[in-house]
Amino acid sequence: MIRIAVLDDYQQVARRMADWDSLGEDCKVDFFHENIPAESAGDVLGPYDVLCLMRERLPMPRALIERLPNLKLIIFTGARLLTLDMAAATGRGITVCHTHPGESAHATPELAWGLIIAAARHIGEEHRRMREGRWQETLGMTLHDKTLGIVGLGKLGGRMVPIAKAFGMKVIAWSENLTEERAREAGATLVTKSELFARSDVITVHLVLSERTRGLIGASELAQMKPTGILVNTSRGPIVDEAALIGALRSRQIAGAGLDVYDVEPLPVVHPLRELDNVTLTPHLGYVTEGAYRHFFHDMVEGIAAWRAGAPVRVVAAPAN
């Protein structure tokens, strides 16, 4: 019997989005609907031969991999997983595969614009007040003729530009390796990091988390922002210094923020960000769409079947023969 664990199926949709029965009667598939705490993951997942991971919701460091004696295959959604110790996996004879990216290239920028508009017009705050029987208590900011600052003008950041132009916004951009030519091709103007934080009315983050980008936006960058400025992060939480951001929001040093990502996910029930009235929060929904999930779970089933047939597909790392 091959035991398969499908992790972090928060919406309880994985079973119906792919034909898991096609794997055969000798496969037992279990679906986990809540995040497994790191301290108990070894005990819970020890019996499984295959783990299906939803992005980095469950980190897979060497210490955990070494507690999973039966594990032979890991499949994760998307194209990369920085929280998985590849060397530890292959050293244990584990094959690592991935899925197609799904709709993330479109879904995440669309959510970023949702957060921008929600923060600029206080939609979440006014929605809560309407539920309480109240009426019209905030003043919003129009986006027309304002400046959008994009931190990271790659595939996702680049998709923000034409939408900004449709709103009538000016677009500036910065990242460590961004060139004037690339910025111009995308329809943005390259500026320095300091200029971007000082000039932008809205700043949106679209970088990959790495040691170079961790804590990239801290107290000094937030201090350069306009008091009417809005910061939106749909990339990864640790790119922004969370404590510094909370301080800037509490003191009204900046007007607001829209966040889809956090240092710890799921965001703890008791957390300062949940108490602030000038931040719009979503629970890491950037890639969470019906279309993306259908791609993910279809590819997981396909990947398991291919691995069983001795011809794994979309291989990221494989043990040495």
Phi and psi in degrees as GROMACS dihedral restraints (atoms count N, CA, C in turn):
[ dihedral_restraints ]
;  ai    aj    ak    al  type     phi  dphi    fc
    3     4     5     6     1   -96.4    20    10
    4     5     6     7     1   123.1    20    10
    6     7     8     9     1  -100.2    20    10
    7     8     9    10     1   128.6    20    10
    9    10    11    12     1  -122.2    20    10
   10    11    12    13     1   130.6    20    10
   12    13    14    15     1  -113.3    20    10
   13    14    15    16     1   123.7    20    10
   15    16    17    18     1  -103.4    20    10
   16    17    18    19     1   111.5    20    10
   18    19    20    21     1   -95.5    20    10
   19    20    21    22     1   152.7    20    10
   21    22    23    24     1    56.4    20    10
   22    23    24    25     1    43.8    20    10
   24    25    26    27     1   -84.8    20    10
   25    26    27    28     1    68.4    20    10
   27    28    29    30     1   -56.6    20    10
   28    29    30    31     1   -39.9    20    10
   30    31    32    33     1   -86.6    20    10
   31    32    33    34     1    -2.1    20    10
   33    34    35    36     1    56.3    20    10
   34    35    36    37     1    50.0    20    10
   36    37    38    39     1  -119.8    20    10
   37    38    39    40     1   -11.1    20    10
   39    40    41    42     1   -59.2    20    10
   40    41    42    43     1   -40.2    20    10
   42    43    44    45     1   -61.6    20    10
   43    44    45    46     1   -39.5    20    10
   45    46    47    48     1   -88.3    20    10
   46    47    48    49     1    -8.7    20    10
   48    49    50    51     1   -94.4    20    10
   49    50    51    52     1    -0.3    20    10
   51    52    53    54     1  -153.8    20    10
   52    53    54    55     1   160.7    20    10
   54    55    56    57     1   -92.0    20    10
   55    56    57    58     1    76.8    20    10
   57    58    59    60     1   -65.4    20    10
   58    59    60    61     1   -28.7    20    10
   60    61    62    63     1   -64.1    20    10
   61    62    63    64     1   -23.4    20    10
   63    64    65    66     1   -65.5    20    10
   64    65    66    67     1   -14.5    20    10
   66    67    68    69     1   -72.1    20    10
   67    68    69    70     1   -16.0    20    10
   69    70    71    72     1   108.1    20    10
   70    71    72    73     1   161.6    20    10
   72    73    74    75     1   -70.7    20    10
   73    74    75    76     1   -15.5    20    10
   75    76    77    78     1   -88.4    20    10
   76    77    78    79     1     9.8    20    10
   78    79    80    81     1  -113.7    20    10
   79    80    81    82     1   128.6    20    10
   81    82    83    84     1  -111.6    20    10
   82    83    84    85     1   119.6    20    10
   84    85    86    87     1  -108.7    20    10
   85    86    87    88     1   125.5    20    10
   87    88    89    90     1  -114.7    20    10
   88    89    90    91     1   136.9    20    10
   90    91    92    93     1  -110.6    20    10
   91    92    93    94     1   125.8    20    10
   93    94    95    96     1  -104.7    20    10
   94    95    96    97     1   122.6    20    10
   96    97    98    99     1   -97.6    20    10
   97    98    99   100     1    -6.8    20    10
   99   100   101   102     1  -128.0    20    10
  100   101   102   103     1   152.9    20    10
  102   103   104   105     1   -63.6    20    10
  103   104   105   106     1   134.2    20    10
  105   106   107   108     1   -87.7    20    10
  106   107   108   109     1   123.3    20    10
  108   109   110   111     1   -58.8    20    10
  109   110   111   112     1   142.4    20    10
  111   112   113   114     1   -57.1    20    10
  112   113   114   115     1   -36.6    20    10
  114   115   116   117     1   -69.7    20    10
  115   116   117   118     1   -22.0    20    10
  117   118   119   120     1  -108.2    20    10
  118   119   120   121     1    -0.6    20    10
  120   121   122   123     1   -61.3    20    10
  121   122   123   124     1   -38.6    20    10
  123   124   125   126     1   -62.0    20    10
  124   125   126   127     1   -43.2    20    10
  126   127   128   129     1   -68.9    20    10
  127   128   129   130     1   -41.8    20    10
  129   130   131   132     1   -69.2    20    10
  130   131   132   133     1   -41.3    20    10
  132   133   134   135     1   -97.1    20    10
  133   134   135   136     1    -2.8    20    10
  135   136   137   138     1   -52.4    20    10
  136   137   138   139     1   -37.7    20    10
  138   139   140   141     1   -76.7    20    10
  139   140   141   142     1    -8.1    20    10
  141   142   143   144     1   -89.4    20    10
  142   143   144   145     1   143.3    20    10
  144   145   146   147     1   -89.4    20    10
  145   146   147   148     1   -30.4    20    10
  147   148   149   150     1  -131.3    20    10
  148   149   150   151     1   133.7    20    10
  150   151   152   153     1  -117.1    20    10
  151   152   153   154     1   130.1    20    10
  153   154   155   156     1  -108.2    20    10
  154   155   156   157     1   111.4    20    10
  156   157   158   159     1  -103.4    20    10
  157   158   159   160     1   137.3    20    10
  159   160   161   162     1   -93.0    20    10
  160   161   162   163     1    97.5    20    10
  162   163   164   165     1    49.7    20    10
  163   164   165   166     1  -135.0    20    10
  165   166   167   168     1  -101.7    20    10
  166   167   168   169     1    24.9    20    10
  168   169   170   171     1   -60.1    20    10
  169   170   171   172     1   -33.4    20    10
  171   172   173   174     1  -119.4    20    10
  172   173   174   175     1   106.7    20    10
  174   175   176   177     1   -61.5    20    10
  175   176   177   178     1   146.8    20    10
  177   178   179   180     1  -124.1    20    10
  178   179   180   181     1    72.6    20    10
  180   181   182   183     1   -76.7    20    10
  181   182   183   184     1   170.6    20    10
  183   184   185   186     1   -55.3    20    10
  184   185   186   187     1   -41.2    20    10
  186   187   188   189     1   -59.1    20    10
  187   188   189   190     1   -37.5    20    10
  189   190   191   192     1   -76.5    20    10
  190   191   192   193     1   -44.0    20    10
  192   193   194   195     1   -56.6    20    10
  193   194   195   196     1   -38.3    20    10
  195   196   197   198     1   -70.2    20    10
  196   197   198   199     1   -12.5    20    10
  198   199   200   201     1   -96.6    20    10
  199   200   201   202     1     7.7    20    10
  201   202   203   204     1  -117.7    20    10
  202   203   204   205     1    80.4    20    10
  204   205   206   207     1   -66.5    20    10
  205   206   207   208     1   -24.2    20    10
  207   208   209   210     1   -93.8    20    10
  208   209   210   211     1    -6.9    20    10
  210   211   212   213     1   -69.3    20    10
  211   212   213   214     1   129.5    20    10
  213   214   215   216     1  -126.3    20    10
  214   215   216   217     1   -23.2    20    10
  216   217   218   219     1  -142.9    20    10
  217   218   219   220     1   133.8    20    10
  219   220   221   222     1  -120.8    20    10
  220   221   222   223     1   129.3    20    10
  222   223   224   225     1  -121.8    20    10
  223   224   225   226     1   125.8    20    10
  225   226   227   228     1  -120.2    20    10
  226   227   228   229     1   154.9    20    10
  228   229   230   231     1   -83.5    20    10
  229   230   231   232     1   145.2    20    10
  231   232   233   234     1    91.0    20    10
  232   233   234   235     1  -167.7    20    10
  234   235   236   237     1  -104.4    20    10
  235   236   237   238     1   -18.2    20    10
  237   238   239   240     1  -146.5    20    10
  238   239   240   241     1   155.0    20    10
  240   241   242   243     1  -147.0    20    10
  241   242   243   244     1    95.2    20    10
  243   244   245   246     1   -74.4    20    10
  244   245   246   247     1   -13.7    20    10
  246   247   248   249     1   -91.5    20    10
  247   248   249   250     1     7.2    20    10
  249   250   251   252     1  -107.2    20    10
  250   251   252   253     1   126.2    20    10
  252   253   254   255     1   -80.3    20    10
  253   254   255   256     1    96.7    20    10
  255   256   257   258     1   -63.3    20    10
  256   257   258   259     1   -41.6    20    10
  258   259   260   261     1   -62.6    20    10
  259   260   261   262     1   -40.7    20    10
  261   262   263   264     1   -65.0    20    10
  262   263   264   265     1   -39.3    20    10
  264   265   266   267     1   -65.5    20    10
  265   266   267   268     1   -52.4    20    10
  267   268   269   270     1   -67.1    20    10
  268   269   270   271     1   -31.7    20    10
  270   271   272   273     1   -64.3    20    10
  271   272   273   274     1   -25.0    20    10
  273   274   275   276     1   -93.3    20    10
  274   275   276   277     1     5.4    20    10
  276   277   278   279     1    81.5    20    10
  277   278   279   280     1    21.8    20    10
  279   280   281   282     1   -96.2    20    10
  280   281   282   283     1   132.8    20    10
  282   283   284   285     1   -86.9    20    10
  283   284   285   286     1   138.3    20    10
  285   286   287   288     1  -120.2    20    10
  286   287   288   289     1   124.9    20    10
  288   289   290   291     1  -128.1    20    10
  289   290   291   292     1   166.2    20    10
  291   292   293   294     1  -130.8    20    10
  292   293   294   295     1   176.3    20    10
  294   295   296   297     1  -109.7    20    10
  295   296   297   298     1   173.2    20    10
  297   298   299   300     1   -65.6    20    10
  298   299   300   301     1   156.3    20    10
  300   301   302   303     1   -71.6    20    10
  301   302   303   304     1   -12.0    20    10
  303   304   305   306     1    72.2    20    10
  304   305   306   307     1  -136.1    20    10
  306   307   308   309     1  -102.4    20    10
  307   308   309   310     1    14.1    20    10
  309   310   311   312     1   -57.2    20    10
  310   311   312   313     1   -35.2    20    10
  312   313   314   315     1   -61.0    20    10
  313   314   315   316     1   -27.0    20    10
  315   316   317   318     1  -101.4    20    10
  316   317   318   319     1   -39.2    20    10
  318   319   320   321     1   -64.7    20    10
  319   320   321   322     1   -43.2    20    10
  321   322   323   324     1   -67.8    20    10
  322   323   324   325     1   -47.2    20    10
  324   325   326   327     1   -60.3    20    10
  325   326   327   328     1   -35.5    20    10
  327   328   329   330     1   -62.9    20    10
  328   329   330   331     1   -41.9    20    10
  330   331   332   333     1   -65.7    20    10
  331   332   333   334     1   -38.2    20    10
  333   334   335   336     1   -57.3    20    10
  334   335   336   337     1   -41.6    20    10
  336   337   338   339     1   -68.1    20    10
  337   338   339   340     1   -34.5    20    10
  339   340   341   342     1   -60.1    20    10
  340   341   342   343     1   -42.6    20    10
  342   343   344   345     1   -69.0    20    10
  343   344   345   346     1   -37.4    20    10
  345   346   347   348     1   -61.3    20    10
  346   347   348   349     1   -49.1    20    10
  348   349   350   351     1   -66.0    20    10
  349   350   351   352     1   -41.4    20    10
  351   352   353   354     1   -61.4    20    10
  352   353   354   355     1   -41.5    20    10
  354   355   356   357     1   -71.7    20    10
  355   356   357   358     1   -39.6    20    10
  357   358   359   360     1   -68.4    20    10
  358   359   360   361     1   -32.1    20    10
  360   361   362   363     1  -111.3    20    10
  361   362   363   364     1     8.8    20    10
  363   364   365   366     1    57.2    20    10
  364   365   366   367     1    39.6    20    10
  366   367   368   369     1   -64.6    20    10
  367   368   369   370     1   -45.2    20    10
  369   370   371   372     1   -62.3    20    10
  370   371   372   373     1   -43.5    20    10
  372   373   374   375     1   -64.8    20    10
  373   374   375   376     1   -45.1    20    10
  375   376   377   378     1   -70.0    20    10
  376   377   378   379     1   -31.8    20    10
  378   379   380   381     1   -61.7    20    10
  379   380   381   382     1   -46.2    20    10
  381   382   383   384     1   -60.8    20    10
  382   383   384   385     1   -40.8    20    10
  384   385   386   387     1   -68.3    20    10
  385   386   387   388     1   -36.6    20    10
  387   388   389   390     1   -61.4    20    10
  388   389   390   391     1   -39.9    20    10
  390   391   392   393     1   -62.0    20    10
  391   392   393   394     1   -27.6    20    10
  393   394   395   396     1   -89.5    20    10
  394   395   396   397     1     1.0    20    10
  396   397   398   399     1    87.6    20    10
  397   398   399   400     1    12.4    20    10
  399   400   401   402     1   -95.9    20    10
  400   401   402   403     1   178.9    20    10
  402   403   404   405     1  -151.2    20    10
  403   404   405   406     1   122.6    20    10
  405   406   407   408     1    45.0    20    10
  406   407   408   409     1    87.0    20    10
  408   409   410   411     1  -122.6    20    10
  409   410   411   412     1    -3.5    20    10
  411   412   413   414     1  -120.8    20    10
  412   413   414   415     1   164.0    20    10
  414   415   416   417     1  -114.1    20    10
  415   416   417   418     1   128.4    20    10
  417   418   419   420     1   -92.9    20    10
  418   419   420   421     1   177.0    20    10
  420   421   422   423     1  -122.2    20    10
  421   422   423   424     1   129.0    20    10
  423   424   425   426     1   -76.1    20    10
  424   425   426   427     1   152.5    20    10
  426   427   428   429     1   -91.5    20    10
  427   428   429   430     1   -23.2    20    10
  429   430   431   432     1   -57.6    20    10
  430   431   432   433     1   131.9    20    10
  432   433   434   435     1    70.5    20    10
  433   434   435   436     1     7.7    20    10
  435   436   437   438     1   -91.5    20    10
  436   437   438   439     1   174.7    20    10
  438   439   440   441     1  -112.4    20    10
  439   440   441   442     1   126.9    20    10
  441   442   443   444     1   -98.3    20    10
  442   443   444   445     1   126.7    20    10
  444   445   446   447     1  -106.5    20    10
  445   446   447   448     1   122.3    20    10
  447   448   449   450     1  -106.5    20    10
  448   449   450   451     1   119.9    20    10
  450   451   452   453     1   -96.5    20    10
  451   452   453   454     1    98.7    20    10
  453   454   455   456     1   103.1    20    10
  454   455   456   457     1    98.6    20    10
  456   457   458   459     1  -106.1    20    10
  457   458   459   460     1    49.4    20    10
  459   460   461   462     1   -87.2    20    10
  460   461   462   463     1  -147.6    20    10
  462   463   464   465     1   -60.1    20    10
  463   464   465   466     1   -45.5    20    10
  465   466   467   468     1   -78.0    20    10
  466   467   468   469     1   -45.4    20    10
  468   469   470   471     1   -61.0    20    10
  469   470   471   472     1   -36.8    20    10
  471   472   473   474     1   -63.2    20    10
  472   473   474   475     1   -30.5    20    10
  474   475   476   477     1   -72.4    20    10
  475   476   477   478     1   -14.8    20    10
  477   478   479   480     1   -74.5    20    10
  478   479   480   481     1   -24.8    20    10
  480   481   482   483     1   -65.3    20    10
  481   482   483   484     1   -53.9    20    10
  483   484   485   486     1   -63.5    20    10
  484   485   486   487     1   -29.5    20    10
  486   487   488   489     1   -70.1    20    10
  487   488   489   490     1   -41.4    20    10
  489   490   491   492     1   -59.8    20    10
  490   491   492   493     1   -42.5    20    10
  492   493   494   495     1   -63.2    20    10
  493   494   495   496     1   -35.9    20    10
  495   496   497   498     1   -63.7    20    10
  496   497   498   499     1   -29.4    20    10
  498   499   500   501     1   -81.5    20    10
  499   500   501   502     1    -6.9    20    10
  501   502   503   504     1    81.5    20    10
  502   503   504   505     1    28.4    20    10
  504   505   506   507     1   -94.6    20    10
  505   506   507   508     1   153.1    20    10
  507   508   509   510     1   -84.2    20    10
  508   509   510   511     1   147.3    20    10
  510   511   512   513     1  -126.7    20    10
  511   512   513   514     1   123.2    20    10
  513   514   515   516     1  -121.0    20    10
  514   515   516   517     1   159.0    20    10
  516   517   518   519     1  -149.7    20    10
  517   518   519   520     1   154.7    20    10
  519   520   521   522     1  -152.1    20    10
  520   521   522   523     1   141.6    20    10
  522   523   524   525     1  -157.5    20    10
  523   524   525   526     1   167.4    20    10
  525   526   527   528     1   -58.9    20    10
  526   527   528   529     1   -36.8    20    10
  528   529   530   531     1  -108.7    20    10
  529   530   531   532     1     9.5    20    10
  531   532   533   534     1   -70.6    20    10
  532   533   534   535     1   134.3    20    10
  534   535   536   537     1  -105.5    20    10
  535   536   537   538     1   160.9    20    10
  537   538   539   540     1   -60.3    20    10
  538   539   540   541     1   -38.2    20    10
  540   541   542   543     1   -64.1    20    10
  541   542   543   544     1   -47.0    20    10
  543   544   545   546     1   -63.3    20    10
  544   545   546   547     1   -43.4    20    10
  546   547   548   549     1   -61.1    20    10
  547   548   549   550     1   -44.8    20    10
  549   550   551   552     1   -62.8    20    10
  550   551   552   553     1   -42.6    20    10
  552   553   554   555     1   -60.1    20    10
  553   554   555   556     1   -35.3    20    10
  555   556   557   558     1   -81.7    20    10
  556   557   558   559     1   -11.3    20    10
  558   559   560   561     1    93.6    20    10
  559   560   561   562     1    18.1    20    10
  561   562   563   564     1  -118.9    20    10
  562   563   564   565     1   169.5    20    10
  564   565   566   567     1  -110.7    20    10
  565   566   567   568     1   126.4    20    10
  567   568   569   570     1   -72.0    20    10
  568   569   570   571     1   131.5    20    10
  570   571   572   573     1  -133.4    20    10
  571   572   573   574     1   172.4    20    10
  573   574   575   576     1   -75.4    20    10
  574   575   576   577     1   165.5    20    10
  576   577   578   579     1   -59.6    20    10
  577   578   579   580     1   -45.1    20    10
  579   580   581   582     1   -63.2    20    10
  580   581   582   583     1   -41.6    20    10
  582   583   584   585     1   -61.5    20    10
  583   584   585   586     1   -41.9    20    10
  585   586   587   588     1   -60.9    20    10
  586   587   588   589     1   -45.7    20    10
  588   589   590   591     1   -70.7    20    10
  589   590   591   592     1   -31.8    20    10
  591   592   593   594     1   -78.3    20    10
  592   593   594   595     1   -34.3    20    10
  594   595   596   597     1   -93.0    20    10
  595   596   597   598     1   -23.6    20    10
  597   598   599   600     1   -77.8    20    10
  598   599   600   601     1   141.8    20    10
  600   601   602   603     1   -87.4    20    10
  601   602   603   604     1   -33.1    20    10
  603   604   605   606     1  -132.3    20    10
  604   605   606   607     1   132.3    20    10
  606   607   608   609     1  -117.6    20    10
  607   608   609   610     1   130.1    20    10
  609   610   611   612     1  -124.8    20    10
  610   611   612   613     1   134.5    20    10
  612   613   614   615     1  -102.4    20    10
  613   614   615   616     1   127.6    20    10
  615   616   617   618     1  -142.0    20    10
  616   617   618   619     1    63.6    20    10
  618   619   620   621     1  -121.5    20    10
  619   620   621   622     1   155.6    20    10
  621   622   623   624     1   -80.9    20    10
  622   623   624   625     1   138.5    20    10
  624   625   626   627     1   -72.8    20    10
  625   626   627   628     1   127.7    20    10
  627   628   629   630     1  -150.6    20    10
  628   629   630   631     1   176.6    20    10
  630   631   632   633     1   -61.6    20    10
  631   632   633   634     1   -28.5    20    10
  633   634   635   636     1   -74.0    20    10
  634   635   636   637     1   -32.8    20    10
  636   637   638   639     1   -99.2    20    10
  637   638   639   640     1   -10.6    20    10
  639   640   641   642     1   -62.7    20    10
  640   641   642   643     1   125.2    20    10
  642   643   644   645     1    70.4    20    10
  643   644   645   646     1    19.3    20    10
  645   646   647   648     1   -60.8    20    10
  646   647   648   649     1   -34.7    20    10
  648   649   650   651     1  -108.6    20    10
  649   650   651   652     1   108.5    20    10
  651   652   653   654     1  -125.9    20    10
  652   653   654   655     1  -158.6    20    10
  654   655   656   657     1   -60.3    20    10
  655   656   657   658     1   -39.6    20    10
  657   658   659   660     1   -68.5    20    10
  658   659   660   661     1   -38.2    20    10
  660   661   662   663     1   -68.3    20    10
  661   662   663   664     1   -43.2    20    10
  663   664   665   666     1   -63.4    20    10
  664   665   666   667     1   -34.0    20    10
  666   667   668   669     1   -67.5    20    10
  667   668   669   670     1   -22.8    20    10
  669   670   671   672     1   -81.5    20    10
  670   671   672   673     1   -15.1    20    10
  672   673   674   675     1   -71.7    20    10
  673   674   675   676     1   155.8    20    10
  675   676   677   678     1   -65.8    20    10
  676   677   678   679     1   149.7    20    10
  678   679   680   681     1   -64.8    20    10
  679   680   681   682     1   -17.9    20    10
  681   682   683   684     1   -94.4    20    10
  682   683   684   685     1     4.4    20    10
  684   685   686   687     1   -74.8    20    10
  685   686   687   688     1   154.7    20    10
  687   688   689   690     1  -125.7    20    10
  688   689   690   691     1   134.6    20    10
  690   691   692   693     1  -112.3    20    10
  691   692   693   694     1   129.0    20    10
  693   694   695   696     1  -121.4    20    10
  694   695   696   697     1   131.9    20    10
  696   697   698   699     1  -130.5    20    10
  697   698   699   700     1   112.4    20    10
  699   700   701   702     1  -117.7    20    10
  700   701   702   703     1    14.6    20    10
  702   703   704   705     1   -93.7    20    10
  703   704   705   706     1   -86.7    20    10
  705   706   707   708     1  -145.6    20    10
  706   707   708   709     1   140.4    20    10
  708   709   710   711     1   -54.8    20    10
  709   710   711   712     1   -50.0    20    10
  711   712   713   714     1   -66.9    20    10
  712   713   714   715     1    -5.4    20    10
  714   715   716   717     1   -64.4    20    10
  715   716   717   718     1   -30.4    20    10
  717   718   719   720     1  -106.6    20    10
  718   719   720   721     1   131.1    20    10
  720   721   722   723     1   -64.8    20    10
  721   722   723   724     1   108.1    20    10
  723   724   725   726     1   -63.2    20    10
  724   725   726   727     1   -43.1    20    10
  726   727   728   729     1   -63.2    20    10
  727   728   729   730     1   -40.5    20    10
  729   730   731   732     1   -65.6    20    10
  730   731   732   733     1   -39.7    20    10
  732   733   734   735     1   -65.7    20    10
  733   734   735   736     1   -43.7    20    10
  735   736   737   738     1   -60.0    20    10
  736   737   738   739     1   -41.7    20    10
  738   739   740   741     1   -62.7    20    10
  739   740   741   742     1   -41.7    20    10
  741   742   743   744     1   -67.6    20    10
  742   743   744   745     1   -34.4    20    10
  744   745   746   747     1   -74.5    20    10
  745   746   747   748     1   -41.5    20    10
  747   748   749   750     1   -62.8    20    10
  748   749   750   751     1   -41.0    20    10
  750   751   752   753     1   -85.2    20    10
  751   752   753   754     1    -0.9    20    10
  753   754   755   756     1    61.0    20    10
  754   755   756   757     1    27.2    20    10
  756   757   758   759     1   -62.4    20    10
  757   758   759   760     1   -35.5    20    10
  759   760   761   762     1  -122.3    20    10
  760   761   762   763     1   159.9    20    10
  762   763   764   765     1   -73.6    20    10
  763   764   765   766     1   -37.0    20    10
  765   766   767   768     1  -176.1    20    10
  766   767   768   769     1   179.9    20    10
  768   769   770   771     1  -150.0    20    10
  769   770   771   772     1   157.1    20    10
  771   772   773   774     1  -128.8    20    10
  772   773   774   775     1   118.5    20    10
  774   775   776   777     1  -125.2    20    10
  775   776   777   778     1   133.5    20    10
  777   778   779   780     1  -115.9    20    10
  778   779   780   781     1    -7.8    20    10
  780   781   782   783     1  -136.3    20    10
  781   782   783   784     1   152.9    20    10
  783   784   785   786     1  -145.1    20    10
  784   785   786   787     1   163.3    20    10
  786   787   788   789     1   -61.4    20    10
  787   788   789   790     1   -43.1    20    10
  789   790   791   792     1  -119.4    20    10
  790   791   792   793     1   126.8    20    10
  792   793   794   795     1  -129.1    20    10
  793   794   795   796     1   137.4    20    10
  795   796   797   798     1   -59.8    20    10
  796   797   798   799     1   149.5    20    10
  798   799   800   801     1   -61.4    20    10
  799   800   801   802     1   127.6    20    10
  801   802   803   804     1   -52.8    20    10
  802   803   804   805     1   146.6    20    10
  804   805   806   807     1   -59.5    20    10
  805   806   807   808     1   -40.8    20    10
  807   808   809   810     1  -100.4    20    10
  808   809   810   811     1   106.7    20    10
  810   811   812   813     1  -154.1    20    10
  811   812   813   814     1   140.2    20    10
  813   814   815   816     1   -56.1    20    10
  814   815   816   817     1   -34.8    20    10
  816   817   818   819     1   -62.3    20    10
  817   818   819   820     1   -30.0    20    10
  819   820   821   822     1   -71.2    20    10
  820   821   822   823     1   -15.3    20    10
  822   823   824   825     1   -98.3    20    10
  823   824   825   826     1   -10.2    20    10
  825   826   827   828     1   -86.7    20    10
  826   827   828   829     1   138.8    20    10
  828   829   830   831     1   -91.7    20    10
  829   830   831   832     1    -2.7    20    10
  831   832   833   834     1  -113.6    20    10
  832   833   834   835     1    27.9    20    10
  834   835   836   837     1  -134.7    20    10
  835   836   837   838     1   134.0    20    10
  837   838   839   840     1   -98.6    20    10
  838   839   840   841     1   124.8    20    10
  840   841   842   843     1  -114.7    20    10
  841   842   843   844     1   135.0    20    10
  843   844   845   846     1  -129.8    20    10
  844   845   846   847     1   150.8    20    10
  846   847   848   849     1   -88.3    20    10
  847   848   849   850     1    65.7    20    10
  849   850   851   852     1    50.3    20    10
  850   851   852   853     1    62.5    20    10
  852   853   854   855     1   -96.1    20    10
  853   854   855   856     1     1.4    20    10
  855   856   857   858     1   -48.2    20    10
  856   857   858   859     1   -47.8    20    10
  858   859   860   861     1  -103.4    20    10
  859   860   861   862     1     5.7    20    10
  861   862   863   864     1   -87.8    20    10
  862   863   864   865     1    87.6    20    10
  864   865   866   867     1  -134.2    20    10
  865   866   867   868     1   159.6    20    10
  867   868   869   870     1   -57.7    20    10
  868   869   870   871     1   -45.8    20    10
  870   871   872   873     1   -63.0    20    10
  871   872   873   874     1   -43.6    20    10
  873   874   875   876     1   -63.4    20    10
  874   875   876   877     1   -43.1    20    10
  876   877   878   879     1   -66.2    20    10
  877   878   879   880     1   -36.5    20    10
  879   880   881   882     1   -62.7    20    10
  880   881   882   883     1   -41.0    20    10
  882   883   884   885     1   -60.7    20    10
  883   884   885   886     1   -49.4    20    10
  885   886   887   888     1   -57.5    20    10
  886   887   888   889     1   -53.7    20    10
  888   889   890   891     1   -73.1    20    10
  889   890   891   892     1   -34.1    20    10
  891   892   893   894     1   -59.6    20    10
  892   893   894   895     1   -45.7    20    10
  894   895   896   897     1   -67.6    20    10
  895   896   897   898     1   -31.4    20    10
  897   898   899   900     1   -63.8    20    10
  898   899   900   901     1   -48.1    20    10
  900   901   902   903     1   -61.9    20    10
  901   902   903   904     1   -45.3    20    10
  903   904   905   906     1   -60.4    20    10
  904   905   906   907     1   -41.3    20    10
  906   907   908   909     1   -66.3    20    10
  907   908   909   910     1   -40.7    20    10
  909   910   911   912     1   -64.5    20    10
  910   911   912   913     1   -44.4    20    10
  912   913   914   915     1   -61.9    20    10
  913   914   915   916     1   -42.6    20    10
  915   916   917   918     1   -65.5    20    10
  916   917   918   919     1   -41.1    20    10
  918   919   920   921     1   -62.4    20    10
  919   920   921   922     1   -42.6    20    10
  921   922   923   924     1   -63.9    20    10
  922   923   924   925     1   -30.5    20    10
  924   925   926   927     1   -82.6    20    10
  925   926   927   928     1     0.1    20    10
  927   928   929   930     1    83.9    20    10
  928   929   930   931     1    11.3    20    10
  930   931   932   933     1  -134.5    20    10
  931   932   933   934     1    67.2    20    10
  933   934   935   936     1   -59.3    20    10
  934   935   936   937     1   148.1    20    10
  936   937   938   939     1  -114.9    20    10
  937   938   939   940     1   157.5    20    10
  939   940   941   942     1    50.3    20    10
  940   941   942   943     1    49.5    20    10
  942   943   944   945     1   -77.5    20    10
  943   944   945   946     1   127.7    20    10
  945   946   947   948     1   -93.9    20    10
  946   947   948   949     1   -41.7    20    10
  948   949   950   951     1  -152.6    20    10
  949   950   951   952     1   141.4    20    10
  951   952   953   954     1  -134.9    20    10
  952   953   954   955     1   147.0    20    10
  954   955   956   957     1   -66.2    20    10
  955   956   957   958     1   148.2    20    10
  957   958   959   960     1   -66.3    20    10
  958   959   960   961     1   142.4    20    10
